[in-house]
Amino acid sequence: KTCADKVIYIENEKLGHFHSEYYQEALSSIIRERKPTLTVFAHSSPTYDLAPALAVALDIPAIMSCADFRFENGKLISTNPVYGGKINAEYSFDTSNGGIVTFLPGSIPVEDSGLSGEIEKIQFQFDKEFEEKRFIEFVEAAAGEIDITQADKVVAIGRGIKEEENMQMIKDFADAIGAVVGCSRPIVDAGWLPKDRQVGSSGKTVKPKLYIALGISGAFQHVMGMKASDTIIAVNKDPNAPIFAVAHYGIVDDLFKVVPALQAKIAELKG
């Protein structure tokens, strides 16, 4: 999708792999010259290092981990999850001299704005070397047996499953509807499922046709990884669980009653 008037491509072999000092030096030069109202990054491990240092070097404000934003009277006002996503806080800064924000993955939808996307190449030369640290190698994480980001159907389980021995019931239900099993962070922390099954800002971002959330309260970090799903069904016995705010369909009941009932109905329909 074309979402920019112009794409600036900075050419220098030292930028081939992420190195915060070289990236900071190159971007500082471009930002000082172009004077953008806002410099935006996806919130990630590299930008968690780069964005604050860049703000200090340019003497401009920065807000990290934004979930949403708006402009009012020349100010950027961001919405940020705090206290583990239980509440949101708003922060702001004046954009007259520019500013930096990082956005949580999945928080801002991508839309095709029909812009040209013209590519401008810039040959950049560094005035000094940064030898305090250097790139050694890129180690790719081992791929899991299932890639949940490619699944059409995901059944995700949270702390509502209570005990590890109850996981088999969820796996059987997922198999019955042709889905893969995902989870929220507490399940990974307990060691009941591997990290590659975790959905959320610190796990995978998924967009299946069907996402069934079982016993998941809906902390902001989890919602960031699944809210773009085509259809979301939530099952939780707490009627005030945040997951219902993003669900298309909700069942307020105990998952240990709902899942067996659904399995029985599926078996009946299959004959």
ZIQUI-V138901 format. One record per pair of residues at least 4 apart in sequence whose ideal C-beta (glycine too) atoms are under 7 Angstrom apart, sorted by sequence separation. I is the first residue (numbers start at 0). J is the second residue. If there is no record, write none. Layout:
BEGIN
I/J
I/J
END
This chain:
BEGIN
18/22
19/23
20/24
21/25
22/26
23/27
24/28
25/29
26/30
27/31
28/32
29/33
42/46
43/47
45/49
46/50
48/52
49/53
50/54
51/55
52/56
53/57
70/74
80/84
82/86
94/98
102/106
156/160
161/165
166/170
167/171
168/172
169/173
170/174
171/175
172/176
182/186
184/188
185/189
192/196
198/202
217/221
219/223
221/225
222/226
242/246
252/256
253/257
254/258
256/260
257/261
258/262
259/263
260/264
261/265
262/266
263/267
264/268
265/269
9/14
13/18
17/22
30/35
41/46
42/47
54/59
70/75
71/76
81/86
102/107
160/165
173/178
182/187
186/191
187/192
197/202
198/203
217/222
235/240
252/257
40/46
54/60
92/98
147/153
160/166
173/179
186/192
197/203
215/221
243/249
14/21
54/61
68/75
69/76
80/87
81/88
173/180
187/194
198/205
235/242
250/257
13/21
14/22
30/38
68/76
79/87
68/77
78/87
79/88
160/169
233/242
40/50
51/61
68/78
170/180
182/192
187/197
233/243
14/25
50/61
67/78
78/89
79/90
169/180
65/77
66/78
77/89
180/192
50/63
65/78
66/79
76/89
77/90
156/169
184/197
233/246
238/251
65/79
66/80
182/196
231/245
232/246
62/77
64/79
76/91
154/169
181/196
182/197
183/198
184/199
210/225
231/246
236/251
9/25
75/91
180/196
182/198
183/199
231/247
232/248
233/249
234/250
235/251
236/252
74/91
75/92
181/198
184/201
230/247
236/253
74/92
154/172
210/228
234/252
74/93
75/94
154/173
201/220
205/224
212/231
216/235
226/245
73/93
74/94
200/220
204/224
205/225
209/229
215/235
234/254
42/63
73/94
199/220
203/224
206/227
207/228
208/229
209/230
210/231
211/232
212/233
213/234
214/235
7/29
42/64
73/95
199/221
202/224
206/228
208/230
212/234
75/98
77/100
198/221
200/223
205/228
217/240
222/245
234/257
152/176
154/178
156/180
181/205
199/223
200/224
216/240
217/241
75/100
152/177
153/178
157/182
166/191
199/224
216/241
217/242
23/49
27/53
31/57
152/178
153/179
154/180
155/181
156/182
157/183
198/224
216/242
22/49
26/53
30/57
155/182
158/185
198/225
215/242
217/244
17/45
62/90
150/178
153/181
155/183
157/185
163/191
217/245
19/48
23/52
27/56
150/179
157/186
19/49
23/53
27/57
62/92
156/186
212/242
60/92
68/100
147/179
183/215
19/52
23/56
145/179
147/181
65/100
65/101
59/96
61/98
64/101
65/102
66/103
37/75
59/97
60/98
61/99
62/100
63/101
65/103
183/221
59/98
64/103
67/106
59/99
66/106
214/254
213/254
155/198
169/213
54/99
213/258
53/99
50/99
147/196
143/193
50/101
143/195
153/205
153/207
159/213
160/214
46/101
148/203
152/207
155/210
159/214
147/203
148/204
151/207
152/208
155/211
157/213
158/214
159/215
37/94
148/205
150/207
151/208
152/209
153/210
154/211
155/212
156/213
157/214
36/94
147/205
155/213
156/214
157/215
38/97
42/101
154/213
157/216
41/101
42/102
155/215
36/97
37/98
38/99
39/100
40/101
41/102
42/103
35/97
42/104
34/97
37/100
39/102
41/104
30/97
159/235
172/258
175/262
172/261
176/265
168/258
172/262
175/265
171/262
159/254
104/200
103/200
25/123
105/204
104/204
24/125
21/125
2/109
21/129
0/109
20/129
1/111
2/112
4/114
6/116
8/118
10/120
0/111
1/112
3/114
4/115
6/117
8/119
10/121
18/129
1/113
2/114
5/117
6/118
7/119
8/120
9/121
10/122
11/123
13/125
1/114
3/116
4/117
8/121
10/123
5/119
7/121
9/123
11/125
1/116
18/134
106/223
16/134
105/223
104/223
105/224
103/223
16/137
105/226
105/227
84/218
83/218
84/219
84/220
80/219
66/219
END
